[in-house]
């Protein structure tokens, strides 16, 4: 009998590092949607709305800067949170 191991899915491969404005964020979200439609639906760790929101919630609670303080919100931070939510367990 073959043992079936648990393998987690991936997060989106869209890079959030260039997001600095609302327009950049909109472009980023469009690219995330394209990633989802071209394979993320089957490959992302959190490919349902429920799991995505659960990952976003968990990551939001856990994310602090090196000083132990909450970060100042930026468009890039929002994009990083979306990336994390697609794969955060």
N, C-alpha and C positions, 0 to 999 in steps of 0.2 A: 504494500500500500504506500503510495506516495504522500509525503508530508506536505501540507499546504501551509506555507509561511505567510505571515501578514506583511504586506508591502504597502506603505503609505503612498499617496499620490504626490503630485508636484504642485508647486505654486505657479502662477502665471510667469511667463518668461519676459514679460514687458518690463523694461527698465524705467523706474520712476525718477532717476537722477536728474533728468532734464526738465522736470516739472517745476515751474516757478510762477505761473499765472493761472487764472481761471481757464483761459483758452488752452493752455498746455494741459491742464487737468482734464478738460473735455476731450482733447486729442488722445490723452493717455487712456481714459475710460473707453474710448472707441477702439483703441488697440487691444485693451483687455477683453472687450467683447469679441473681437475678431479671434483672439487666442482661444477663448472659450469655444467659439463656434468651430474652430479648425482642429480641435483635439482636447481642449480643456474640459469639455463636458464629460469625457471619459477618463481624463488623466488627473485633473485637479484633485487635491485632497478634499476640498470643500466646494463641490460642484452644484450644490442645491442652495436655494435662498436661505433655508434654515441653517445649513452648515456654514455658509458664508457669513451670515450675521452672527452666529455663535463664535466663529473664529475672529471676526472683527471686534466683538465684545471682549473676548478673552485677551486679545492683543492690546486693545485699548486700556484695559485695566493693568496689564503688565508693563506697558511701555513707559519708561522714565528715562531721563537723561543721566549722565554720569554723576550728577550732583544729588540724585534722588528726587529731583523736582520734575513736575510735568513739563513737557516741552511747550514752547509757544507754537500754536497751530500755524502751519504754512500749507500752501498747495502741495508742496513736495511731501510733507508729512502725511497729508490725506492720501496721496498716491502710494506712499510706502505702506500705509495701513491697509489699503485695498490689496496690494501684493501679498502682504502677510495674511490677510483674511482668506485668500484663496488656498493657502497651504498650512496655516497655523493649526496645530492640534490642541 
